[in-house]
Amino acid sequence: MSLREKKVWRLIPTSKDASVVGLKWFFPNKLDKVGNIDQNKARLVVKGYCQEEGIDYEEKFAHVARLESICIFLAYATHKKFEVYQMDVKCAFLNREIEETIYVI
């Protein structure tokens, strides 16, 4: 399902005092076990590194756990004999609406 079908974005006029963030296309190739190209993919990503804290955004959040946190969690789970499950969530960023207006070009 595409980003357009999920209604992730919409076109709106840019205000005069708006800070505009650039976009970049990323074209990774998914390879099979032999090393042949299995799938061609395309990703449209926002150049977040161009933003300045306090001007373009107030806070940041990344869905990435630090390796130290994972090690502590696994050590505690092992100590308590907890059963641990792992799952992969695709398109997790699509599951929440943001409150800010972000202008991209």
Beta strands, then each sheet from edge to edge (+ up, - down):
strand 1: 20-21
strand 2: 23-26
strand 3: 29-31
strand 4: 37-40
strand 5: 43-46
strand 6: 103-104
sheet 1: 1+ 6+
sheet 2: 2+ 5-
sheet 3: 3+ 4-
end
